[in-house]
Amino acid sequence: MSEFRKITIALEQGFKDDSVRISIGDRLVHWLDHVKTRAKIGVAHTLELTLPAGNDPVQVELPSKDVRISIEPGMGEACYWGVSVSPNGKAMYVKRSVEPFAYV
């Protein structure tokens, strides 16, 4: 088994001109500004992460709204993660898939 695991994160529903901080464990790996969900396709941004060996959680955070989710990578095959913000903007949730998400 490889030391590293690649995942694709899709920032999906509920992003409204947000700054998004993504970290693995305590290490910041991405900072995105002005993230907005495109209503026609239901996605705001996609990015690929390489997870190091170990089981450090991936945190996705909206600092200005004090909203975050910590995602345990686990050992499963799901390497596509869709992260959304709840309609009230006070929580985040994730869905996982072994297949890429189809955005049309």
C-alpha positions, 0 to 999 in steps of 0.5 A, a space after each residue: 500500500 502506498 504511503 500517500 493517498 490522493 483525494 479530490 474535494 469538491 466544495 459544493 452547496 452553500 458557499 456564498 463568497 466565503 474564505 475557505 481554509 483547508 488543513 491536514 492535521 495542523 498544517 494549512 494546505 489551501 486558503 481560498 477566497 471568494 468561494 461561491 457555489 455556481 447554482 447551475 452545476 452545484 459546485 464552487 471549487 474542486 481541488 486535489 489533496 495528497 494525504 500523508 501516511 497516517 490518519 490526520 483529519 482534514 479540516 475544512 473551515 469558513 473562518 469568518 462564519 466560525 463553521 468547520 468540519 473535521 473529516 477522518 480519512 479512514 481506510 476506505 476506498 472513497 477518494 472523492 469527498 463533497 463538502 457542503 454548507 447547510 442552508 442556515 450556514 451554521 454547519 457543514 457536511 460531507 458525502 463520500 464516493 468511490 466514483 467522481 461526482 458528475 457535475 452537469 
